[in-house]
């Protein structure tokens, strides 16, 4: 009533608890990493960060395993991409307009890292990006609307300008939150906001060339 500061609950929401279950049996001792769904091919990419082993699973198989309360087998149900140990540990974080995988991370703790561009059809590493020139542990984001890669390392975010179409293009950098020298649990909202800004800034000034463009 008017002037009455007391409040009473008139409607209570009781959402059902979320069901959690395992649908993929990864190797014993494996480390978690990023997972990514390519909607265009209905493919789920999963990385074992310990062995740096990347496998592709059919999304329909994953859904069927969930519905049937069954487990997918890592080795028999997943298609191995490339050779074990070929890619960085961060897992797939995006698929470019050309169908290439974007993989960040490093070769291991305090080991060289960067952002790899991988052709999933043959496992070939087409590009290894290291705009900071430090070979640090990179977090990678691919923004399909801008055809941009945002590479984050040691508290700095680097955005490429059409990096996939023209690999020789330079990078622009801007600071984001996070400490230096270690893989940082970055605030992705901050990174995405920086990426949108860098999409404009990157068209004004170039930064550094790519560290490596070798095919392996």
C-alpha positions as CSV (number, residue, x, y, z in Angstrom):
1,X,0.0,0.0,0.0
2,X,1.0,3.6,-0.4
3,X,3.6,4.6,2.2
4,X,4.2,1.0,3.2
5,X,7.8,0.1,2.8
6,X,7.3,-3.6,3.3
7,X,7.5,-5.9,0.3
8,X,6.0,-9.3,-0.1
9,X,6.8,-12.0,-2.6
10,X,3.9,-12.6,-5.0
11,X,5.6,-14.9,-7.5
12,X,8.4,-17.4,-7.0
13,X,10.4,-18.9,-9.8
14,X,11.8,-22.4,-9.3
15,X,13.7,-23.4,-12.4
16,X,14.5,-27.0,-12.7
17,X,18.2,-27.9,-12.0
18,X,20.3,-28.1,-15.0
19,X,21.2,-31.6,-16.0
20,X,24.9,-32.3,-16.2
21,X,26.3,-35.4,-17.7
22,X,29.4,-36.6,-19.5
23,X,29.1,-37.3,-23.2
24,X,32.7,-37.6,-24.2
25,X,35.3,-39.9,-22.6
26,X,38.6,-38.1,-23.0
27,X,42.0,-39.9,-22.4
28,X,43.0,-40.3,-18.8
29,X,45.2,-37.5,-17.6
30,X,44.1,-35.1,-20.4
31,X,43.8,-31.4,-19.7
32,X,40.8,-29.3,-20.6
33,X,40.9,-26.7,-23.3
34,X,38.6,-24.7,-25.5
35,X,35.9,-26.3,-27.5
36,X,34.2,-24.9,-30.6
37,X,31.3,-25.7,-32.8
38,X,31.5,-25.0,-36.5
39,X,27.8,-24.5,-37.4
40,X,28.5,-24.6,-41.1
41,X,29.8,-28.2,-40.9
42,X,28.1,-29.3,-37.7
43,X,31.5,-30.2,-36.3
44,X,32.6,-30.0,-32.7
45,X,36.3,-29.4,-32.2
46,X,37.8,-30.6,-28.9
47,X,41.5,-30.4,-27.8
48,X,43.3,-32.4,-25.3
49,X,45.7,-29.7,-24.0
50,X,48.0,-32.1,-22.4
51,X,48.9,-34.1,-25.4
52,X,47.9,-31.3,-27.8
53,X,45.7,-33.7,-29.7
54,X,42.8,-32.2,-31.7
55,X,39.8,-34.2,-32.7
56,X,36.5,-33.4,-34.6
57,X,33.2,-34.9,-33.6
58,X,29.8,-34.8,-35.4
59,X,27.4,-32.6,-33.5
60,X,24.6,-35.0,-34.2
61,X,26.6,-37.8,-32.5
62,X,27.1,-35.6,-29.4
63,X,23.4,-34.8,-29.2
64,X,22.6,-38.5,-29.6
65,X,25.0,-39.4,-26.8
66,X,23.3,-36.9,-24.5
67,X,19.8,-38.0,-25.4
68,X,20.8,-41.7,-25.0
69,X,22.9,-41.1,-21.8
70,X,25.8,-42.8,-23.6
71,X,29.5,-41.9,-24.0
72,X,31.4,-41.1,-27.1
73,X,34.9,-42.6,-27.4
74,X,37.7,-40.1,-27.9
75,X,39.7,-42.3,-30.3
76,X,36.9,-44.1,-32.3
77,X,34.3,-41.4,-32.5
78,X,36.6,-38.5,-33.0
79,X,38.5,-37.8,-36.2
80,X,42.1,-36.8,-35.5
81,X,43.1,-33.5,-37.0
82,X,46.8,-33.4,-38.0
83,X,49.4,-35.0,-35.9
84,X,49.4,-35.2,-32.1
85,X,51.5,-32.3,-30.7
86,X,51.3,-30.2,-33.9
87,X,49.0,-27.4,-32.4
88,X,49.0,-25.0,-29.5
89,X,47.2,-25.9,-26.3
90,X,44.4,-23.4,-26.4
91,X,42.0,-25.3,-28.6
92,X,40.0,-24.0,-31.5
93,X,38.4,-20.6,-30.9
94,X,37.0,-19.9,-34.3
95,X,36.6,-20.9,-37.9
96,X,37.4,-18.3,-40.6
97,X,35.3,-17.6,-43.7
98,X,37.7,-19.9,-45.6
99,X,37.1,-22.7,-43.2
100,X,40.4,-22.5,-41.4
101,X,40.7,-23.1,-37.7
102,X,42.0,-20.4,-35.3
103,X,44.0,-21.9,-32.4
104,X,45.8,-20.0,-29.7
105,X,47.8,-21.1,-26.6
106,X,51.3,-22.5,-26.5
107,X,53.3,-25.7,-26.7
108,X,53.2,-26.0,-22.9
109,X,53.9,-24.2,-19.7
110,X,56.3,-21.3,-20.4
111,X,56.9,-22.8,-23.9
112,X,56.6,-20.9,-27.1
113,X,53.1,-19.9,-28.2
114,X,51.1,-17.9,-30.7
115,X,48.0,-18.1,-32.9
116,X,47.9,-20.8,-35.5
117,X,45.8,-20.9,-38.7
118,X,45.1,-24.5,-39.5
119,X,43.5,-26.2,-42.5
120,X,41.3,-29.0,-41.0
121,X,41.2,-30.9,-44.3
122,X,44.8,-31.9,-44.1
123,X,46.0,-30.6,-40.7
124,X,48.4,-28.2,-42.3
125,X,49.5,-25.2,-40.2
126,X,49.2,-22.4,-42.7
127,X,50.3,-19.5,-40.5
128,X,51.7,-18.9,-37.0
129,X,50.9,-15.4,-35.8
130,X,52.9,-13.7,-33.1
131,X,52.2,-9.9,-33.4
132,X,53.9,-9.1,-30.0
133,X,57.1,-11.0,-31.1
134,X,57.3,-12.7,-27.7
135,X,56.1,-16.2,-28.5
136,X,53.9,-16.0,-25.4
137,X,50.7,-17.8,-24.5
138,X,48.0,-16.2,-26.7
139,X,44.2,-16.2,-26.2
140,X,42.7,-16.0,-29.7
141,X,39.3,-14.7,-30.9
142,X,38.0,-14.7,-34.4
143,X,35.2,-12.2,-35.2
144,X,33.5,-13.4,-38.3
145,X,31.5,-10.2,-38.8
146,X,34.8,-8.2,-39.3
147,X,37.0,-11.1,-40.6
148,X,39.3,-10.1,-37.8
149,X,41.5,-12.1,-35.4
150,X,42.1,-10.6,-31.9
151,X,45.2,-12.0,-30.3
152,X,45.7,-11.4,-26.6
153,X,49.1,-11.9,-24.8
154,X,50.7,-10.3,-21.7
155,X,47.9,-7.8,-21.1
156,X,47.8,-6.6,-24.7
157,X,45.3,-7.2,-27.5
158,X,46.3,-7.2,-31.1
159,X,43.8,-7.0,-34.0
160,X,44.6,-7.9,-37.5
161,X,43.2,-6.1,-40.5
162,X,41.9,-8.9,-42.9
163,X,44.7,-11.1,-41.7
164,X,43.4,-14.2,-43.3
165,X,43.0,-12.7,-46.8
166,X,46.4,-10.8,-46.7
167,X,48.7,-12.5,-44.2
168,X,51.4,-9.8,-44.6
169,X,49.1,-7.2,-43.1
170,X,50.3,-5.6,-39.8
171,X,48.7,-5.6,-36.4
172,X,47.4,-2.8,-34.2
173,X,47.6,-3.2,-30.4
174,X,45.8,-1.8,-27.4
175,X,46.1,-2.5,-23.7
176,X,43.5,-4.7,-21.9
177,X,43.3,-5.8,-18.3
178,X,45.7,-8.6,-17.1
179,X,49.2,-9.2,-15.9
180,X,52.2,-10.1,-18.0
181,X,54.1,-13.3,-18.4
182,X,51.4,-15.9,-17.8
183,X,48.2,-17.1,-19.5
184,X,45.6,-14.6,-18.3
185,X,42.0,-15.4,-17.6
186,X,40.9,-12.4,-19.6
187,X,37.5,-10.8,-19.3
188,X,36.1,-11.6,-22.7
189,X,33.6,-8.8,-22.6
190,X,36.6,-6.4,-22.3
191,X,38.4,-8.2,-25.2
192,X,35.4,-8.1,-27.5
193,X,34.9,-4.4,-26.8
194,X,38.6,-3.8,-27.6
195,X,38.2,-5.9,-30.7
196,X,35.4,-3.8,-32.0
197,X,37.4,-0.7,-31.4
198,X,40.5,-2.2,-32.9
199,X,38.5,-3.1,-36.0
200,X,38.4,0.6,-36.7
201,X,41.9,1.5,-35.3
202,X,43.5,-1.3,-37.3
203,X,42.5,0.4,-40.5
204,X,44.5,3.5,-39.5
205,X,47.9,2.3,-38.6
206,X,49.9,-0.9,-39.0
207,X,51.9,-2.6,-36.3
208,X,54.3,-5.5,-36.6
209,X,54.6,-8.2,-39.3
210,X,53.9,-11.8,-38.6
211,X,56.6,-13.8,-36.8
212,X,56.3,-16.9,-39.0
213,X,54.6,-17.8,-42.2
214,X,56.2,-21.2,-42.7
215,X,54.3,-24.3,-43.6
216,X,55.0,-27.3,-41.4
